[in-house]
């Protein structure tokens, strides 16, 4: 039963007490560092790249939306863009729905 419940032994008050506190704090600190490196930092980097890409969107660019629509940007506003998805068919959508800017000529070939 000793492996389930630790036996109580008298301990001397020496330098060993300080090291147990340090070792107890190492795991939470290590977990925070791992979460930052693997989750938080890449997510912030992607958000920054998305924001920069949306700032570069201009009239005449061909884009793909999160919904899968391909089209040519006709008008760019502060929050909305107007997208021409077919000849004479314009759709107004929110700017953040743009997932990527496509190379010129992609929409005509699709």
C-alpha positions in Angstrom: 0.0 0.0 0.0 3.0 2.3 0.2 2.8 3.1 -3.5 -0.8 4.6 -3.1 -0.3 6.5 0.1 3.0 8.0 1.1 4.1 7.3 4.6 4.8 10.2 6.8 8.4 10.6 7.9 10.0 13.2 10.0 11.9 15.7 7.9 14.8 17.8 8.8 14.5 21.6 8.2 17.4 22.0 5.8 18.0 23.4 2.3 15.9 20.6 0.8 12.6 22.6 1.3 13.6 25.3 -1.1 14.3 22.9 -3.9 10.9 21.2 -3.6 9.2 24.6 -4.2 11.3 25.2 -7.3 10.6 21.7 -8.7 6.9 22.2 -8.0 6.8 25.4 -10.0 8.8 24.0 -12.9 5.9 22.0 -14.4 3.4 24.9 -14.6 6.0 27.3 -16.0 7.1 24.6 -18.6 3.4 24.1 -19.6 2.9 27.9 -20.1 6.0 28.1 -22.3 4.9 25.1 -24.4 1.4 26.6 -24.8 2.8 29.9 -25.9 5.2 28.4 -28.4 2.8 25.9 -29.9 -0.5 27.7 -29.7 -0.6 31.4 -28.9 2.4 32.6 -31.0 1.4 30.9 -34.3 -2.2 32.1 -33.9 -1.1 35.7 -33.4 1.3 35.4 -36.4 -1.6 34.1 -38.6 -3.9 36.9 -37.4 -1.3 39.5 -38.2 -0.7 38.1 -41.7 -4.5 38.0 -42.3 -4.8 41.6 -41.2 -2.0 42.7 -43.5 -3.5 40.8 -46.4 -6.9 42.5 -45.9 -5.2 45.9 -45.9 -3.6 45.1 -49.3 -6.9 44.1 -51.0 -7.6 46.6 -53.8 -10.1 46.9 -56.7 -9.1 44.6 -59.5 -7.7 41.8 -57.3 -9.0 38.3 -57.6 -9.9 36.7 -54.3 -11.3 33.6 -52.8 -13.7 33.8 -49.8 -14.1 31.6 -46.8 -17.3 30.3 -48.4 -15.5 29.2 -51.5 -16.6 31.9 -53.9 -14.1 33.2 -56.4 -14.4 36.7 -57.8 -12.9 40.0 -58.8 -13.0 42.9 -56.3 -14.9 45.8 -57.7 -15.1 48.2 -54.7 -13.3 48.2 -51.4 -14.7 49.9 -48.3 -13.7 50.1 -44.7 -15.6 47.0 -43.6 -17.1 45.7 -46.9 -16.0 44.8 -50.4 -18.0 44.3 -53.5 -17.1 41.2 -55.4 -18.0 40.4 -59.0 -18.6 36.7 -59.2 -20.0 36.6 -62.7 -20.5 39.1 -65.5 -23.0 41.7 -64.0 -23.4 39.8 -60.7 -22.0 41.7 -57.8 -22.0 40.5 -54.2 -21.3 42.7 -51.1 -19.6 40.9 -48.3 -17.6 41.6 -45.2 -13.9 42.1 -45.7 -12.8 39.5 -43.2 -14.5 36.8 -45.3 -11.6 37.1 -47.9 -9.3 34.1 -47.3 -6.7 34.7 -49.9 -5.7 36.9 -52.9 -5.3 34.9 -56.0 -3.0 35.4 -59.0 -4.4 37.4 -61.9 -6.3 35.3 -64.4 -7.3 32.6 -61.9 -11.0 33.4 -62.0 -11.3 33.3 -65.8 -9.7 29.8 -65.9 -11.9 28.4 -63.1 
